[in-house]
Amino acid sequence: MPGQRAYDGNALARPCSRHQGGLKPMVKFEISTHINRPVAEVFKYMADPTKLPEWNSIVEEATPSETPVRAGTKVQTRARFLGRKIESPSVVSEYELNKRFTQKSEKPFPLAISNTFESEGGGTKVVAVFDGDPGGFFKLGEPILARIAKKQFQAQLETAKELLEAQVPAER
């Protein structure tokens, strides 16, 4: 269609069923890293909301409604992003042990973060896909927001990698 841009994996317009008959700006990006630790260890650490403040510097606190975490678990998160204080209730919408978990929130804007884990070269490949609709929250700055968020979240993932790789391996 004339005037429509193709979605290239970053913050470009893409079809959105909630927007009547057209395109709506969305923020979607993917980050990944390889962690030299077993999948089960990486998954256990990264899927535990209480560990989030250790490796994600924007998160001040994350409290799950139950443990162990599973699909349906609610998580209350307090964070700071781009200088804003954020209270973000979310729900674990997918949870497949040692393979994948997804958290979805509606505040401060609709956001889904899907994390996948797979064995790779004696360690774990972690892929996180962020899909959000900042709308009024950051409406005019969505392309800039996507670049800043992608860079910041990649740095957080690298922090998780450093922390996990610095741990003494468990004896088998």
Secondary structure, 3 states (H helix, E strand, C coil): CCCCCCCCCCCCEEECCCCCCCEEECEEEEEEEEECCCHHHHHHHHCCHHHHHHHCCCEEEEEECCCCCCCCCEEEEEEEECCEEEEEEEEEEEEECCCEEEEEECCCCCEEEEEEEEEECCEEEEEEEEEECCHHHCHHHHHHHHHHHHHHHHHHHHHHHHHHHHCCCCCC
